[in-house]
Amino acid sequence: MVNKASKMSAGKKIVIIVAVIVILLSIALSIGEIAVGSLYLRDCPAQRYLPIYLIVAGVFAFCSGGGDGAKIRSRSSNDEGGASSVDICGIIVSIFLFAWLICGSVWVFQLKKCDENVLTPQTNATDGCFTFDSDYSSKSFYCHKTAYEFAFTDIVIRWVLTALILIFQICAMCL
């Protein structure tokens, strides 16, 4: 019986360590989202919502990371089992972030890179494609390479983190 209790305790420790790592990674990613979104706010006319997505996702995820930490502290010190205002706010923010991640995914993944043979200095519009070429930075189909690639990578990482959080939430309920 003592051995089983120590295994359960070790399992909980692993879940807490992984949760802290995911929260810290999420906070670091949030700071990057805010920075990149702010730096390139006007540099992606091909998808003007892309930098806005980064800024909003970064601000809400940053705030959510602090809320998760408060939730862990409040549960460890007060285990009454009822839903607190921190829990309810966390749920609302999580639902918003999930919906916002879906929006960001649509905005980023619908863009496709233009065939360079189609682009000329006289090109004013394209059919749903974009370019990183700074020669076209004043055109509506331009998107700064850093902004696009950061958003693309960020969304992939956010989907992986979402899956990890879901898995560890389920594991935490089982322990």
Secondary structure as UniProt FT lines:
FT   HELIX           2..39
FT   TURN            40..42
FT   HELIX           45..47
FT   HELIX           49..77
FT   HELIX           85..109
FT   STRAND          112..113
FT   TURN            116..118
FT   TURN            121..122
FT   STRAND          129..131
FT   HELIX           134..136
FT   TURN            137..138
FT   TURN            140..141
FT   HELIX           145..174
//
